[in-house]
Amino acid sequence: MLAVLGDLVRNLVIVIFLNALLEMLLPQGEFRRYIRLVTGLIVILMIVSTIAVLLGKLPRLEPVFADRPAAVDGGAMEDQFEKIGATHRRQVLQQCRDALEESLREEIAAAGEWELVEAVIILDEDEDSTTFGTPQQIDLLVKASAANTGWVNPVSIDPVKVKKPGGGEDAGPAARLPELEQALAGLLELSPARVTVSVGE
């Protein structure tokens, strides 16, 4: 860093000396303004380039590796990149789930008759697949809306009782809404078999 600053000082002294020499050699007149302008631009460029060199030599820490040692071998670095990639994919998939759940909540609440209680959304997590991030299965639990304040009377969708698999005595029938399932499947461009809407308490 001292060598870079020493070069800057030496170059500044040379430029200022040349500026003074040119002003003495040229006749009094308009040329002095242009010499001062050119000299000033050269000085500014020299100072800016020196600052850029100094900033380029400062160490830069990536936020991801801030808690890691600086010297790691190639295999450890590849493992680190793989972990970072996996974390990034999980975050992206979670954001997709959250956005999809919010849009489903708004769509279900739009009619004013049902509201979303719980959503289980399974996405395609295979990064090599062409359908990465698309919904594979959506299981929703809804309940009757607490307040109906809309201007238009909601369309009544009667729940259909479906026996739960297992057939135990404690396994009562689960109420499902096939019309709502088909509407949501059409909205998401999915097969109706991939969307399940159950009525909860």
C-alpha positions in Angstrom: 0.0 0.0 0.0 2.9 2.4 0.7 4.4 1.6 -2.7 1.0 2.6 -4.4 0.9 5.9 -2.4 4.5 6.6 -3.2 3.8 6.1 -6.9 0.8 8.5 -6.6 2.9 11.2 -4.9 5.7 10.9 -7.5 3.3 11.1 -10.4 1.5 14.1 -8.9 4.8 15.9 -8.5 5.7 15.2 -12.2 2.3 16.3 -13.5 2.3 19.5 -11.4 5.9 20.3 -12.6 4.9 19.7 -16.3 1.9 22.0 -15.7 4.0 24.8 -14.4 6.5 24.3 -17.2 3.8 24.5 -19.9 2.3 27.6 -18.4 5.7 29.3 -18.5 6.4 28.3 -22.1 3.1 29.2 -23.6 2.1 32.8 -24.1 -0.3 34.6 -21.8 -3.8 33.9 -23.0 -6.6 31.4 -23.3 -4.3 28.3 -23.4 -3.6 28.5 -19.7 -7.2 27.6 -18.9 -7.1 24.5 -21.1 -3.7 23.4 -19.6 -5.2 23.7 -16.1 -8.3 21.8 -17.2 -6.3 18.9 -18.7 -3.9 18.8 -15.7 -6.9 18.8 -13.3 -8.5 15.9 -15.2 -5.2 13.9 -15.1 -4.8 14.5 -11.4 -8.4 13.4 -10.7 -7.9 10.2 -12.8 -4.7 9.4 -11.0 -6.3 9.8 -7.6 -9.4 7.8 -8.5 -7.3 5.0 -10.1 -5.1 4.8 -6.9 -8.2 4.6 -4.7 -9.6 1.8 -6.9 -6.3 -0.1 -6.6 -6.3 0.3 -2.8 -9.9 -0.8 -2.5 -9.2 -3.7 -4.8 -6.5 -4.9 -2.4 -8.8 -4.8 0.6 -10.0 -8.3 1.7 -13.6 -9.0 0.8 -15.5 -11.6 2.9 -18.6 -13.2 1.4 -21.4 -13.3 4.0 -21.9 -17.1 3.6 -18.2 -17.8 4.4 -17.8 -15.2 7.1 -17.7 -17.9 9.8 -15.5 -20.3 7.8 -11.7 -20.4 7.7 -10.2 -18.7 4.6 -8.0 -21.6 3.5 -10.0 -24.8 2.7 -9.3 -27.4 0.2 -11.3 -27.9 -3.1 -13.4 -30.8 -1.8 -14.5 -28.9 1.3 -15.4 -25.9 -0.9 -17.5 -28.0 -3.1 -19.3 -29.5 -0.1 -19.9 -26.0 1.2 -21.3 -24.9 -2.2 -23.6 -28.0 -2.2 -24.9 -27.2 1.3 -25.5 -23.6 0.2 -27.4 -24.7 -2.9 -29.5 -27.2 -0.9 -30.4 -24.4 1.6 -31.2 -22.0 -1.2 -33.5 -24.7 -2.8 -35.3 -25.3 0.5 -35.9 -21.6 1.0 -37.2 -21.2 -2.6 -39.6 -24.1 -2.1 -40.8 -22.8 1.2 -41.5 -19.4 -0.4 -43.4 -21.2 -3.1 -45.5 -23.0 -0.5 -46.2 -19.9 1.5 -47.3 -17.9 -1.7 -49.4 -20.8 -2.9 -51.0 -21.2 0.6 -51.8 -17.5 0.7 -53.4 -17.5 -2.8 -55.5 -20.6 -1.9 -56.6 -18.9 1.4 -57.7 -15.8 -0.6 -59.5 -17.9 -3.3 -61.3 -20.0 -0.7 -62.3 -16.9 1.4 -63.6 -15.1 -1.8 -66.9 -16.9 -1.7 -67.4 -16.0 1.9 -68.6 -19.5 2.9 -65.4 -21.3 3.8 -62.0 -20.3 5.3 -58.7 -22.2 5.2 -57.6 -23.7 8.5 -54.6 -25.8 7.4 -52.8 -26.5 4.2 -50.3 -29.3 3.4 -48.6 -28.6 0.1 -46.2 -31.1 -1.4 -44.0 -29.7 -4.2 -41.7 -31.5 -6.7 -38.3 -31.2 -5.0 -36.2 -32.9 -7.7 -33.9 -30.2 -9.0 -33.2 -32.1 -12.2 -36.9 -32.4 -13.0 -38.6 -30.1 -15.5 -41.5 -29.7 -13.0 -39.3 -28.6 -10.1 -41.4 -26.6 -7.6 -44.8 -27.5 -9.1 -47.5 -28.8 -6.7 -47.8 -32.6 -6.6 -50.4 -32.9 -3.9 -52.5 -30.3 -2.0 -54.5 -31.3 1.1 -56.6 -28.5 2.6 -58.6 -28.3 5.8 -61.4 -25.7 5.8 -64.1 -24.7 8.2 -67.3 -22.7 7.8 -66.7 -18.9 7.7 -67.4 -17.1 10.9 -69.0 -14.1 9.3 -70.7 -13.6 6.0 -70.6 -9.9 5.2 -70.5 -10.0 1.4 -73.1 -8.3 -0.8 -73.7 -11.4 -2.8 -75.1 -14.6 -1.2 -72.5 -17.3 -1.4 -73.2 -20.4 -3.5 -73.9 -23.3 -1.1 -71.5 -26.2 -1.5 -72.8 -29.2 0.3 -70.0 -31.4 1.8 -69.9 -35.0 0.8 -69.2 -37.6 3.5 -66.4 -40.0 2.6 -65.3 -42.9 4.8 -61.7 -42.7 5.9 -59.5 -45.6 5.0 -58.8 -48.1 7.8 -62.5 -48.6 8.7 -61.9 -48.4 12.5 -64.7 -47.5 14.8 -63.1 -44.2 15.8 -62.6 -43.3 12.1 -65.7 -41.3 11.3 -66.6 -40.1 7.9 -64.6 -37.1 6.6 -66.6 -34.4 4.9 -65.1 -33.3 1.5 -66.0 -30.6 -0.9 -65.6 -32.0 -4.4 -66.8 -28.9 -6.2 -64.3 -26.7 -4.4 -61.6 -29.3 -5.1 -62.4 -29.2 -8.8 -62.4 -25.4 -8.8 -59.0 -25.1 -7.1 -57.6 -27.9 -9.3 -58.7 -25.9 -12.4 -57.2 -22.7 -11.0 -53.9 -24.4 -10.4 -54.1 -26.5 -13.6 -53.8 -29.7 -11.7 -55.6 -33.0 -11.8 -58.6 -33.0 -9.4 -57.2 -36.1 -7.8 -54.2 -34.1 -6.5 -56.4 -31.6 -4.6 -58.2 -32.6 -1.4 -60.4 -30.3 0.5 -61.8 -31.6 3.9 -64.1 -29.8 6.3 -62.9 -29.5 9.8 -64.4 -28.3 13.0 
